[in-house]
Amino acid sequence: MARAKQTEQIRDDQKARSENFEIASGLLQIGIVVASASIITGVAILSYAAGGLGLLSLVFMGLALLAPRLLF
């Protein structure tokens, strides 16, 4: 019984990690698109937004590694 509980815990942690990494990946991709738009248009505020999205994606990656079940 204890082995089953431990396996469930591992499964839940892996699922939470996966969700956090998916969010981080999506934010990073959006940040890349916004950075590209900043280069094309020359609007500086877009580069700050892209940097913010990149930092937010790093936060989600850190949560996935260190505290996977904190949000989900």
N, CA, C and O atoms as a Tripos MOL2 file, in Angstrom:
@<TRIPOS>MOLECULE
protein
  288   287    72     0     0
PROTEIN
NO_CHARGES

@<TRIPOS>ATOM
      1 N           0.8200   -1.1980    0.0000 N.3       1 MET1
      2 CA          0.0000    0.0000    0.0000 C.3       1 MET1
      3 C           0.8660    1.2650    0.0000 C.2       1 MET1
      4 O           0.5620    2.2390   -0.6890 O.2       1 MET1
      5 N           1.9360    1.2310    0.7780 N.am      2 ALA2
      6 CA          2.8170    2.3980    0.8430 C.3       2 ALA2
      7 C           3.4970    2.6420   -0.5010 C.2       2 ALA2
      8 O           3.7240    3.7840   -0.9000 O.2       2 ALA2
      9 N           3.8150    1.5550   -1.1840 N.am      3 ARG3
     10 CA          4.4490    1.6940   -2.5000 C.3       3 ARG3
     11 C           3.4890    2.3390   -3.4990 C.2       3 ARG3
     12 O           3.9010    3.1480   -4.3310 O.2       3 ARG3
     13 N           2.2270    1.9840   -3.4140 N.am      4 ALA4
     14 CA          1.2210    2.5800   -4.3030 C.3       4 ALA4
     15 C           1.0710    4.0750   -4.0200 C.2       4 ALA4
     16 O           0.9710    4.8720   -4.9540 O.2       4 ALA4
     17 N           1.0540    4.4610   -2.7550 N.am      5 LYS5
     18 CA          0.9550    5.8850   -2.3970 C.3       5 LYS5
     19 C           2.1710    6.6600   -2.9100 C.2       5 LYS5
     20 O           2.0440    7.7800   -3.4060 O.2       5 LYS5
     21 N           3.3550    6.0450   -2.7840 N.am      6 GLN6
     22 CA          4.5650    6.6980   -3.2600 C.3       6 GLN6
     23 C           4.5230    6.8570   -4.7780 C.2       6 GLN6
     24 O           4.9260    7.8930   -5.3080 O.2       6 GLN6
     25 N           4.0440    5.8470   -5.4670 N.am      7 THR7
     26 CA          3.9340    5.9160   -6.9230 C.3       7 THR7
     27 C           2.9250    6.9750   -7.3430 C.2       7 THR7
     28 O           3.1510    7.6810   -8.3270 O.2       7 THR7
     29 N           1.8190    7.1010   -6.6190 N.am      8 GLU8
     30 CA          0.8360    8.1490   -6.9030 C.3       8 GLU8
     31 C           1.4470    9.5310   -6.7040 C.2       8 GLU8
     32 O           1.2000   10.4420   -7.4940 O.2       8 GLU8
     33 N           2.2380    9.6870   -5.6570 N.am      9 GLN9
     34 CA          2.8950   10.9680   -5.3830 C.3       9 GLN9
     35 C           3.8380   11.3410   -6.5260 C.2       9 GLN9
     36 O           3.8580   12.4870   -6.9770 O.2       9 GLN9
     37 N           4.6090   10.3750   -6.9840 N.am     10 ILE10
     38 CA          5.5340   10.6220   -8.0940 C.3      10 ILE10
     39 C           4.7650   10.9960   -9.3510 C.2      10 ILE10
     40 O           5.1560   11.9100  -10.0770 O.2      10 ILE10
     41 N           3.6640   10.2830   -9.6090 N.am     11 ARG11
     42 CA          2.8400   10.5780  -10.7870 C.3      11 ARG11
     43 C           2.2800   11.9920  -10.7240 C.2      11 ARG11
     44 O           2.3100   12.7210  -11.7150 O.2      11 ARG11
     45 N           1.7690   12.3810   -9.5560 N.am     12 ASP12
     46 CA          1.2030   13.7250   -9.3990 C.3      12 ASP12
     47 C           2.2660   14.8070   -9.5790 C.2      12 ASP12
     48 O           2.0060   15.8450  -10.1870 O.2      12 ASP12
     49 N           3.4610   14.5610   -9.0490 N.am     13 ASP13
     50 CA          4.5520   15.5250   -9.2220 C.3      13 ASP13
     51 C           4.9390   15.6630  -10.6870 C.2      13 ASP13
     52 O           5.1770   16.7720  -11.1660 O.2      13 ASP13
     53 N           5.0020   14.5530  -11.3930 N.am     14 GLN14
     54 CA          5.3640   14.5930  -12.8120 C.3      14 GLN14
     55 C           4.3100   15.3220  -13.6350 C.2      14 GLN14
     56 O           4.6400   16.0490  -14.5720 O.2      14 GLN14
     57 N           3.0390   15.1280  -13.2830 N.am     15 LYS15
     58 CA          1.9670   15.8220  -14.0030 C.3      15 LYS15
     59 C           2.0480   17.3300  -13.7640 C.2      15 LYS15
     60 O           1.8900   18.1200  -14.6940 O.2      15 LYS15
     61 N           2.2940   17.7210  -12.5200 N.am     16 ALA16
     62 CA          2.4150   19.1450  -12.2000 C.3      16 ALA16
     63 C           3.6310   19.7540  -12.8960 C.2      16 ALA16
     64 O           3.5620   20.8760  -13.3980 O.2      16 ALA16
     65 N           4.7410   19.0190  -12.9280 N.am     17 ARG17
     66 CA          5.9280   19.5070  -13.6390 C.3      17 ARG17
     67 C           5.6240   19.7090  -15.1160 C.2      17 ARG17
     68 O           6.0100   20.7130  -15.7150 O.2      17 ARG17
     69 N           4.9320   18.7440  -15.6850 N.am     18 SER18
     70 CA          4.5980   18.8250  -17.1070 C.3      18 SER18
     71 C           3.7500   20.0590  -17.3980 C.2      18 SER18
     72 O           3.9900   20.7560  -18.3840 O.2      18 SER18
     73 N           2.7670   20.3330  -16.5520 N.am     19 GLU19
     74 CA          1.9070   21.5040  -16.7610 C.3      19 GLU19
     75 C           2.7030   22.7990  -16.6410 C.2      19 GLU19
     76 O           2.5100   23.7240  -17.4310 O.2      19 GLU19
     77 N           3.5970   22.8680  -15.6550 N.am     20 ASN20
     78 CA          4.4190   24.0720  -15.4950 C.3      20 ASN20
     79 C           5.3520   24.2720  -16.6820 C.2      20 ASN20
     80 O           5.5350   25.3970  -17.1480 O.2      20 ASN20
     81 N           5.9420   23.1850  -17.1720 N.am     21 PHE21
     82 CA          6.8280   23.3010  -18.3320 C.3      21 PHE21
     83 C           6.0640   23.6950  -19.5850 C.2      21 PHE21
     84 O           6.5910   24.4280  -20.4210 O.2      21 PHE21
     85 N           4.8330   23.2240  -19.7300 N.am     22 GLU22
     86 CA          4.0230   23.6200  -20.8890 C.3      22 GLU22
     87 C           3.7130   25.1100  -20.8530 C.2      22 GLU22
     88 O           3.7840   25.7850  -21.8810 O.2      22 GLU22
     89 N           3.3700   25.6250  -19.6820 N.am     23 ILE23
     90 CA          3.1030   27.0610  -19.5440 C.3      23 ILE23
     91 C           4.3730   27.8580  -19.8380 C.2      23 ILE23
     92 O           4.3300   28.8600  -20.5520 O.2      23 ILE23
     93 N           5.5000   27.4110  -19.2870 N.am     24 ALA24
     94 CA          6.7680   28.1040  -19.5200 C.3      24 ALA24
     95 C           7.1300   28.1000  -20.9980 C.2      24 ALA24
     96 O           7.5970   29.1070  -21.5300 O.2      24 ALA24
     97 N           6.9180   26.9830  -21.6510 N.am     25 SER25
     98 CA          7.2210   26.8870  -23.0780 C.3      25 SER25
     99 C           6.3450   27.8360  -23.8880 C.2      25 SER25
    100 O           6.8320   28.5080  -24.7980 O.2      25 SER25
    101 N           5.0750   27.8940  -23.5670 N.am     26 GLY26
    102 CA          4.1640   28.7990  -24.2670 C.3      26 GLY26
    103 C           4.5380   30.2520  -24.0630 C.2      26 GLY26
    104 O           4.5280   31.0380  -25.0100 O.2      26 GLY26
    105 N           4.8710   30.6160  -22.8260 N.am     27 LEU27
    106 CA          5.2770   32.0000  -22.5550 C.3      27 LEU27
    107 C           6.5570   32.3620  -23.2930 C.2      27 LEU27
    108 O           6.6940   33.4760  -23.7980 O.2      27 LEU27
    109 N           7.4850   31.4290  -23.3540 N.am     28 LEU28
    110 CA          8.7360   31.6950  -24.0550 C.3      28 LEU28
    111 C           8.5070   31.8730  -25.5520 C.2      28 LEU28
    112 O           9.1190   32.7410  -26.1760 O.2      28 LEU28
    113 N           7.6370   31.0640  -26.1230 N.am     29 GLN29
    114 CA          7.3330   31.1980  -27.5480 C.3      29 GLN29
    115 C           6.6470   32.5290  -27.8460 C.2      29 GLN29
    116 O           6.9540   33.1810  -28.8440 O.2      29 GLN29
    117 N           5.7240   32.9270  -26.9810 N.am     30 ILE30
    118 CA          5.0620   34.2210  -27.1660 C.3      30 ILE30
    119 C           6.0800   35.3520  -27.0200 C.2      30 ILE30
    120 O           6.0340   36.3330  -27.7620 O.2      30 ILE30
    121 N           6.9990   35.2120  -26.0610 N.am     31 GLY31
    122 CA          8.0480   36.2110  -25.8920 C.3      31 GLY31
    123 C           8.9260   36.3480  -27.1250 C.2      31 GLY31
    124 O           9.3280   37.4530  -27.4880 O.2      31 GLY31
    125 N           9.2230   35.2280  -27.7670 N.am     32 ILE32
    126 CA         10.0250   35.2700  -28.9950 C.3      32 ILE32
    127 C           9.2770   35.9990  -30.1050 C.2      32 ILE32
    128 O           9.8660   36.7910  -30.8410 O.2      32 ILE32
    129 N           7.9860   35.7310  -30.2240 N.am     33 VAL33
    130 CA          7.1820   36.4050  -31.2490 C.3      33 VAL33
    131 C           7.1180   37.9080  -30.9720 C.2      33 VAL33
    132 O           7.2380   38.7160  -31.8930 O.2      33 VAL33
    133 N           6.9300   38.2780  -29.7130 N.am     34 VAL34
    134 CA          6.8660   39.7010  -29.3650 C.3      34 VAL34
    135 C           8.2170   40.3710  -29.6100 C.2      34 VAL34
    136 O           8.2660   41.5130  -30.0670 O.2      34 VAL34
    137 N           9.3110   39.6710  -29.3110 N.am     35 ALA35
    138 CA         10.6380   40.2300  -29.5810 C.3      35 ALA35
    139 C          10.8490   40.4280  -31.0780 C.2      35 ALA35
    140 O          11.4310   41.4290  -31.4980 O.2      35 ALA35
    141 N          10.3850   39.4900  -31.8730 N.am     36 SER36
    142 CA         10.4840   39.6340  -33.3310 C.3      36 SER36
    143 C           9.6720   40.8310  -33.8110 C.2      36 SER36
    144 O          10.1150   41.5870  -34.6750 O.2      36 SER36
    145 N           8.4800   40.9960  -33.2420 N.am     37 ALA37
    146 CA          7.6500   42.1450  -33.6110 C.3      37 ALA37
    147 C           8.3250   43.4490  -33.2050 C.2      37 ALA37
    148 O           8.2130   44.4550  -33.9050 O.2      37 ALA37
    149 N           9.0230   43.4310  -32.0770 N.am     38 SER38
    150 CA          9.7440   44.6220  -31.6320 C.3      38 SER38
    151 C          10.8510   44.9890  -32.6130 C.2      38 SER38
    152 O          11.0630   46.1660  -32.9090 O.2      38 SER38
    153 N          11.5460   43.9910  -33.1080 N.am     39 ILE39
    154 CA         12.6220   44.2510  -34.0720 C.3      39 ILE39
    155 C          12.0530   44.7950  -35.3760 C.2      39 ILE39
    156 O          12.5990   45.7320  -35.9590 O.2      39 ILE39
    157 N          10.9540   44.2010  -35.8280 N.am     40 ILE40
    158 CA         10.3690   44.6120  -37.1080 C.3      40 ILE40
    159 C           9.7920   46.0200  -37.0300 C.2      40 ILE40
    160 O           9.9980   46.8340  -37.9300 O.2      40 ILE40
    161 N           9.0650   46.3030  -35.9420 N.am     41 THR41
    162 CA          8.3800   47.5930  -35.8430 C.3      41 THR41
    163 C           9.2410   48.6930  -35.2410 C.2      41 THR41
    164 O           8.9950   49.8740  -35.4870 O.2      41 THR41
    165 N          10.2470   48.3210  -34.4550 N.am     42 GLY42
    166 CA         11.0820   49.3170  -33.8040 C.3      42 GLY42
    167 C          10.4530   49.9070  -32.5570 C.2      42 GLY42
    168 O          10.9330   50.9190  -32.0460 O.2      42 GLY42
    169 N           9.3870   49.2930  -32.0540 N.am     43 VAL43
    170 CA          8.7150   49.7730  -30.8440 C.3      43 VAL43
    171 C           9.4330   49.1760  -29.6330 C.2      43 VAL43
    172 O           9.4400   47.9610  -29.4410 O.2      43 VAL43
    173 N          10.0320   50.0390  -28.8280 N.am     44 ALA44
    174 CA         10.8740   49.5820  -27.7260 C.3      44 ALA44
    175 C          10.0880   48.8940  -26.6150 C.2      44 ALA44
    176 O          10.6070   47.9850  -25.9680 O.2      44 ALA44
    177 N           8.8590   49.3060  -26.3870 N.am     45 ILE45
    178 CA          8.0760   48.7230  -25.2960 C.3      45 ILE45
    179 C           7.8370   47.2320  -25.5200 C.2      45 ILE45
    180 O           7.6920   46.4700  -24.5640 O.2      45 ILE45
    181 N           7.7980   46.8250  -26.7760 N.am     46 LEU46
    182 CA          7.6120   45.4030  -27.0680 C.3      46 LEU46
    183 C           8.8110   44.5740  -26.6190 C.2      46 LEU46
    184 O           8.6600   43.4190  -26.2220 O.2      46 LEU46
    185 N           9.9930   45.1620  -26.6810 N.am     47 SER47
    186 CA         11.1750   44.4220  -26.2210 C.3      47 SER47
    187 C          11.1290   44.2250  -24.7070 C.2      47 SER47
    188 O          11.5640   43.1900  -24.2010 O.2      47 SER47
    189 N          10.6070   45.2090  -23.9900 N.am     48 TYR48
    190 CA         10.4420   45.0420  -22.5460 C.3      48 TYR48
    191 C           9.3880   43.9820  -22.2310 C.2      48 TYR48
    192 O           9.5530   43.1860  -21.3070 O.2      48 TYR48
    193 N           8.3220   43.9830  -22.9970 N.am     49 ALA49
    194 CA          7.2850   42.9640  -22.8090 C.3      49 ALA49
    195 C           7.8440   41.5740  -23.0980 C.2      49 ALA49
    196 O           7.5330   40.6190  -22.3860 O.2      49 ALA49
    197 N           8.6640   41.4560  -24.1350 N.am     50 ALA50
    198 CA          9.2730   40.1690  -24.4670 C.3      50 ALA50
    199 C          10.2070   39.7090  -23.3510 C.2      50 ALA50
    200 O          10.2270   38.5300  -22.9970 O.2      50 ALA50
    201 N          10.9720   40.6350  -22.8050 N.am     51 GLY51
    202 CA         11.8450   40.3000  -21.6820 C.3      51 GLY51
    203 C          11.0610   39.8670  -20.4600 C.2      51 GLY51
    204 O          11.4530   38.9330  -19.7610 O.2      51 GLY51
    205 N           9.9430   40.5520  -20.2010 N.am     52 GLY52
    206 CA          9.0890   40.1690  -19.0780 C.3      52 GLY52
    207 C           8.5030   38.7820  -19.2530 C.2      52 GLY52
    208 O           8.4330   38.0060  -18.2990 O.2      52 GLY52
    209 N           8.0810   38.4680  -20.4680 N.am     53 LEU53
    210 CA          7.5600   37.1250  -20.7330 C.3      53 LEU53
    211 C           8.6500   36.0710  -20.5730 C.2      53 LEU53
    212 O           8.3920   34.9710  -20.0850 O.2      53 LEU53
    213 N           9.8590   36.4100  -20.9810 N.am     54 GLY54
    214 CA         10.9740   35.4840  -20.7990 C.3      54 GLY54
    215 C          11.2670   35.2350  -19.3310 C.2      54 GLY54
    216 O          11.5140   34.0980  -18.9270 O.2      54 GLY54
    217 N          11.2410   36.2950  -18.5310 N.am     55 LEU55
    218 CA         11.4660   36.1320  -17.0930 C.3      55 LEU55
    219 C          10.3480   35.3300  -16.4360 C.2      55 LEU55
    220 O          10.5990   34.5070  -15.5550 O.2      55 LEU55
    221 N           9.1200   35.5730  -16.8670 N.am     56 LEU56
    222 CA          7.9940   34.8170  -16.3260 C.3      56 LEU56
    223 C           8.1120   33.3360  -16.6820 C.2      56 LEU56
    224 O           7.7720   32.4700  -15.8750 O.2      56 LEU56
    225 N           8.5890   33.0520  -17.8750 N.am     57 SER57
    226 CA          8.7750   31.6500  -18.2510 C.3      57 SER57
    227 C           9.8680   31.0080  -17.3990 C.2      57 SER57
    228 O           9.7700   29.8290  -17.0580 O.2      57 SER57
    229 N          10.9020   31.7610  -17.0530 N.am     58 LEU58
    230 CA         11.9370   31.2300  -16.1640 C.3      58 LEU58
    231 C          11.3790   30.9190  -14.7810 C.2      58 LEU58
    232 O          11.7810   29.9420  -14.1490 O.2      58 LEU58
    233 N          10.4550   31.7500  -14.3130 N.am     59 VAL59
    234 CA          9.8150   31.4950  -13.0220 C.3      59 VAL59
    235 C           9.0450   30.1810  -13.0620 C.2      59 VAL59
    236 O           9.1370   29.3760  -12.1340 O.2      59 VAL59
    237 N           8.2880   29.9620  -14.1310 N.am     60 PHE60
    238 CA          7.5320   28.7200  -14.2410 C.3      60 PHE60
    239 C           8.4540   27.5110  -14.3710 C.2      60 PHE60
    240 O           8.1460   26.4410  -13.8460 O.2      60 PHE60
    241 N           9.5750   27.6660  -15.0600 N.am     61 MET61
    242 CA         10.5340   26.5590  -15.1450 C.3      61 MET61
    243 C          11.1350   26.2560  -13.7770 C.2      61 MET61
    244 O          11.3170   25.0950  -13.4100 O.2      61 MET61
    245 N          11.4380   27.3110  -13.0310 N.am     62 GLY62
    246 CA         11.9510   27.1120  -11.6760 C.3      62 GLY62
    247 C          10.9390   26.4340  -10.7770 C.2      62 GLY62
    248 O          11.2880   25.5590   -9.9850 O.2      62 GLY62
    249 N           9.6830   26.8390  -10.8990 N.am     63 LEU63
    250 CA          8.6370   26.1840  -10.1150 C.3      63 LEU63
    251 C           8.5010   24.7180  -10.4970 C.2      63 LEU63
    252 O           8.2730   23.8690   -9.6360 O.2      63 LEU63
    253 N           8.6370   24.4210  -11.7710 N.am     64 ALA64
    254 CA          8.5300   23.0330  -12.2180 C.3      64 ALA64
    255 C           9.6400   22.1850  -11.6110 C.2      64 ALA64
    256 O           9.4240   21.0200  -11.2770 O.2      64 ALA64
    257 N          10.8140   22.7600  -11.4690 N.am     65 LEU65
    258 CA         11.9350   21.9970  -10.9270 C.3      65 LEU65
    259 C          11.9170   21.9260   -9.4060 C.2      65 LEU65
    260 O          12.1930   20.8710   -8.8350 O.2      65 LEU65
    261 N          11.5970   23.0260   -8.7460 N.am     66 LEU66
    262 CA         11.7480   23.0990   -7.2970 C.3      66 LEU66
    263 C          10.4630   22.8480   -6.5130 C.2      66 LEU66
    264 O          10.5010   22.2220   -5.4540 O.2      66 LEU66
    265 N           9.3320   23.3260   -7.0170 N.am     67 ALA67
    266 CA          8.0570   23.1860   -6.3010 C.3      67 ALA67
    267 C           6.9450   22.8920   -7.2990 C.2      67 ALA67
    268 O           6.1120   23.7580   -7.5660 O.2      67 ALA67
    269 N           6.9200   21.6830   -7.8540 N.am     68 PRO68
    270 CA          5.9860   21.4100   -8.9530 C.3      68 PRO68
    271 C           4.5130   21.5000   -8.5780 C.2      68 PRO68
    272 O           3.6850   21.8010   -9.4380 O.2      68 PRO68
    273 N           4.1670   21.2490   -7.3330 N.am     69 ARG69
    274 CA          2.7520   21.2280   -6.9520 C.3      69 ARG69
    275 C           2.3100   22.5130   -6.2660 C.2      69 ARG69
    276 O           1.2370   22.5570   -5.6650 O.2      69 ARG69
    277 N           3.1210   23.5530   -6.3490 N.am     70 LEU70
    278 CA          2.7720   24.8130   -5.6960 C.3      70 LEU70
    279 C           1.5430   25.4580   -6.3250 C.2      70 LEU70
    280 O           0.7050   26.0100   -5.6120 O.2      70 LEU70
    281 N           1.4240   25.3960   -7.6480 N.am     71 LEU71
    282 CA          0.3100   26.0450   -8.3400 C.3      71 LEU71
    283 C          -0.8000   25.0840   -8.7280 C.2      71 LEU71
    284 O          -1.9710   25.4630   -8.7250 O.2      71 LEU71
    285 N          -0.4590   23.8560   -9.0610 N.am     72 PHE72
    286 CA         -1.4660   22.9200   -9.5660 C.3      72 PHE72
    287 C          -1.5930   21.7230   -8.6640 C.2      72 PHE72
    288 O          -2.3960   20.8290   -8.9350 O.2      72 PHE72
@<TRIPOS>BOND
     1     1     2 1
     2     2     3 1
     3     3     4 2
     4     3     5 am
     5     5     6 1
     6     6     7 1
     7     7     8 2
     8     7     9 am
     9     9    10 1
    10    10    11 1
    11    11    12 2
    12    11    13 am
    13    13    14 1
    14    14    15 1
    15    15    16 2
    16    15    17 am
    17    17    18 1
    18    18    19 1
    19    19    20 2
    20    19    21 am
    21    21    22 1
    22    22    23 1
    23    23    24 2
    24    23    25 am
    25    25    26 1
    26    26    27 1
    27    27    28 2
    28    27    29 am
    29    29    30 1
    30    30    31 1
    31    31    32 2
    32    31    33 am
    33    33    34 1
    34    34    35 1
    35    35    36 2
    36    35    37 am
    37    37    38 1
    38    38    39 1
    39    39    40 2
    40    39    41 am
    41    41    42 1
    42    42    43 1
    43    43    44 2
    44    43    45 am
    45    45    46 1
    46    46    47 1
    47    47    48 2
    48    47    49 am
    49    49    50 1
    50    50    51 1
    51    51    52 2
    52    51    53 am
    53    53    54 1
    54    54    55 1
    55    55    56 2
    56    55    57 am
    57    57    58 1
    58    58    59 1
    59    59    60 2
    60    59    61 am
    61    61    62 1
    62    62    63 1
    63    63    64 2
    64    63    65 am
    65    65    66 1
    66    66    67 1
    67    67    68 2
    68    67    69 am
    69    69    70 1
    70    70    71 1
    71    71    72 2
    72    71    73 am
    73    73    74 1
    74    74    75 1
    75    75    76 2
    76    75    77 am
    77    77    78 1
    78    78    79 1
    79    79    80 2
    80    79    81 am
    81    81    82 1
    82    82    83 1
    83    83    84 2
    84    83    85 am
    85    85    86 1
    86    86    87 1
    87    87    88 2
    88    87    89 am
    89    89    90 1
    90    90    91 1
    91    91    92 2
    92    91    93 am
    93    93    94 1
    94    94    95 1
    95    95    96 2
    96    95    97 am
    97    97    98 1
    98    98    99 1
    99    99   100 2
   100    99   101 am
   101   101   102 1
   102   102   103 1
   103   103   104 2
   104   103   105 am
   105   105   106 1
   106   106   107 1
   107   107   108 2
   108   107   109 am
   109   109   110 1
   110   110   111 1
   111   111   112 2
   112   111   113 am
   113   113   114 1
   114   114   115 1
   115   115   116 2
   116   115   117 am
   117   117   118 1
   118   118   119 1
   119   119   120 2
   120   119   121 am
   121   121   122 1
   122   122   123 1
   123   123   124 2
   124   123   125 am
   125   125   126 1
   126   126   127 1
   127   127   128 2
   128   127   129 am
   129   129   130 1
   130   130   131 1
   131   131   132 2
   132   131   133 am
   133   133   134 1
   134   134   135 1
   135   135   136 2
   136   135   137 am
   137   137   138 1
   138   138   139 1
   139   139   140 2
   140   139   141 am
   141   141   142 1
   142   142   143 1
   143   143   144 2
   144   143   145 am
   145   145   146 1
   146   146   147 1
   147   147   148 2
   148   147   149 am
   149   149   150 1
   150   150   151 1
   151   151   152 2
   152   151   153 am
   153   153   154 1
   154   154   155 1
   155   155   156 2
   156   155   157 am
   157   157   158 1
   158   158   159 1
   159   159   160 2
   160   159   161 am
   161   161   162 1
   162   162   163 1
   163   163   164 2
   164   163   165 am
   165   165   166 1
   166   166   167 1
   167   167   168 2
   168   167   169 am
   169   169   170 1
   170   170   171 1
   171   171   172 2
   172   171   173 am
   173   173   174 1
   174   174   175 1
   175   175   176 2
   176   175   177 am
   177   177   178 1
   178   178   179 1
   179   179   180 2
   180   179   181 am
   181   181   182 1
   182   182   183 1
   183   183   184 2
   184   183   185 am
   185   185   186 1
   186   186   187 1
   187   187   188 2
   188   187   189 am
   189   189   190 1
   190   190   191 1
   191   191   192 2
   192   191   193 am
   193   193   194 1
   194   194   195 1
   195   195   196 2
   196   195   197 am
   197   197   198 1
   198   198   199 1
   199   199   200 2
   200   199   201 am
   201   201   202 1
   202   202   203 1
   203   203   204 2
   204   203   205 am
   205   205   206 1
   206   206   207 1
   207   207   208 2
   208   207   209 am
   209   209   210 1
   210   210   211 1
   211   211   212 2
   212   211   213 am
   213   213   214 1
   214   214   215 1
   215   215   216 2
   216   215   217 am
   217   217   218 1
   218   218   219 1
   219   219   220 2
   220   219   221 am
   221   221   222 1
   222   222   223 1
   223   223   224 2
   224   223   225 am
   225   225   226 1
   226   226   227 1
   227   227   228 2
   228   227   229 am
   229   229   230 1
   230   230   231 1
   231   231   232 2
   232   231   233 am
   233   233   234 1
   234   234   235 1
   235   235   236 2
   236   235   237 am
   237   237   238 1
   238   238   239 1
   239   239   240 2
   240   239   241 am
   241   241   242 1
   242   242   243 1
   243   243   244 2
   244   243   245 am
   245   245   246 1
   246   246   247 1
   247   247   248 2
   248   247   249 am
   249   249   250 1
   250   250   251 1
   251   251   252 2
   252   251   253 am
   253   253   254 1
   254   254   255 1
   255   255   256 2
   256   255   257 am
   257   257   258 1
   258   258   259 1
   259   259   260 2
   260   259   261 am
   261   261   262 1
   262   262   263 1
   263   263   264 2
   264   263   265 am
   265   265   266 1
   266   266   267 1
   267   267   268 2
   268   267   269 am
   269   269   270 1
   270   270   271 1
   271   271   272 2
   272   271   273 am
   273   273   274 1
   274   274   275 1
   275   275   276 2
   276   275   277 am
   277   277   278 1
   278   278   279 1
   279   279   280 2
   280   279   281 am
   281   281   282 1
   282   282   283 1
   283   283   284 2
   284   283   285 am
   285   285   286 1
   286   286   287 1
   287   287   288 2
@<TRIPOS>SUBSTRUCTURE
     1 MET1         2 RESIDUE 1 A MET
     2 ALA2         6 RESIDUE 1 A ALA
     3 ARG3        10 RESIDUE 1 A ARG
     4 ALA4        14 RESIDUE 1 A ALA
     5 LYS5        18 RESIDUE 1 A LYS
     6 GLN6        22 RESIDUE 1 A GLN
     7 THR7        26 RESIDUE 1 A THR
     8 GLU8        30 RESIDUE 1 A GLU
     9 GLN9        34 RESIDUE 1 A GLN
    10 ILE10       38 RESIDUE 1 A ILE
    11 ARG11       42 RESIDUE 1 A ARG
    12 ASP12       46 RESIDUE 1 A ASP
    13 ASP13       50 RESIDUE 1 A ASP
    14 GLN14       54 RESIDUE 1 A GLN
    15 LYS15       58 RESIDUE 1 A LYS
    16 ALA16       62 RESIDUE 1 A ALA
    17 ARG17       66 RESIDUE 1 A ARG
    18 SER18       70 RESIDUE 1 A SER
    19 GLU19       74 RESIDUE 1 A GLU
    20 ASN20       78 RESIDUE 1 A ASN
    21 PHE21       82 RESIDUE 1 A PHE
    22 GLU22       86 RESIDUE 1 A GLU
    23 ILE23       90 RESIDUE 1 A ILE
    24 ALA24       94 RESIDUE 1 A ALA
    25 SER25       98 RESIDUE 1 A SER
    26 GLY26      102 RESIDUE 1 A GLY
    27 LEU27      106 RESIDUE 1 A LEU
    28 LEU28      110 RESIDUE 1 A LEU
    29 GLN29      114 RESIDUE 1 A GLN
    30 ILE30      118 RESIDUE 1 A ILE
    31 GLY31      122 RESIDUE 1 A GLY
    32 ILE32      126 RESIDUE 1 A ILE
    33 VAL33      130 RESIDUE 1 A VAL
    34 VAL34      134 RESIDUE 1 A VAL
    35 ALA35      138 RESIDUE 1 A ALA
    36 SER36      142 RESIDUE 1 A SER
    37 ALA37      146 RESIDUE 1 A ALA
    38 SER38      150 RESIDUE 1 A SER
    39 ILE39      154 RESIDUE 1 A ILE
    40 ILE40      158 RESIDUE 1 A ILE
    41 THR41      162 RESIDUE 1 A THR
    42 GLY42      166 RESIDUE 1 A GLY
    43 VAL43      170 RESIDUE 1 A VAL
    44 ALA44      174 RESIDUE 1 A ALA
    45 ILE45      178 RESIDUE 1 A ILE
    46 LEU46      182 RESIDUE 1 A LEU
    47 SER47      186 RESIDUE 1 A SER
    48 TYR48      190 RESIDUE 1 A TYR
    49 ALA49      194 RESIDUE 1 A ALA
    50 ALA50      198 RESIDUE 1 A ALA
    51 GLY51      202 RESIDUE 1 A GLY
    52 GLY52      206 RESIDUE 1 A GLY
    53 LEU53      210 RESIDUE 1 A LEU
    54 GLY54      214 RESIDUE 1 A GLY
    55 LEU55      218 RESIDUE 1 A LEU
    56 LEU56      222 RESIDUE 1 A LEU
    57 SER57      226 RESIDUE 1 A SER
    58 LEU58      230 RESIDUE 1 A LEU
    59 VAL59      234 RESIDUE 1 A VAL
    60 PHE60      238 RESIDUE 1 A PHE
    61 MET61      242 RESIDUE 1 A MET
    62 GLY62      246 RESIDUE 1 A GLY
    63 LEU63      250 RESIDUE 1 A LEU
    64 ALA64      254 RESIDUE 1 A ALA
    65 LEU65      258 RESIDUE 1 A LEU
    66 LEU66      262 RESIDUE 1 A LEU
    67 ALA67      266 RESIDUE 1 A ALA
    68 PRO68      270 RESIDUE 1 A PRO
    69 ARG69      274 RESIDUE 1 A ARG
    70 LEU70      278 RESIDUE 1 A LEU
    71 LEU71      282 RESIDUE 1 A LEU
    72 PHE72      286 RESIDUE 1 A PHE
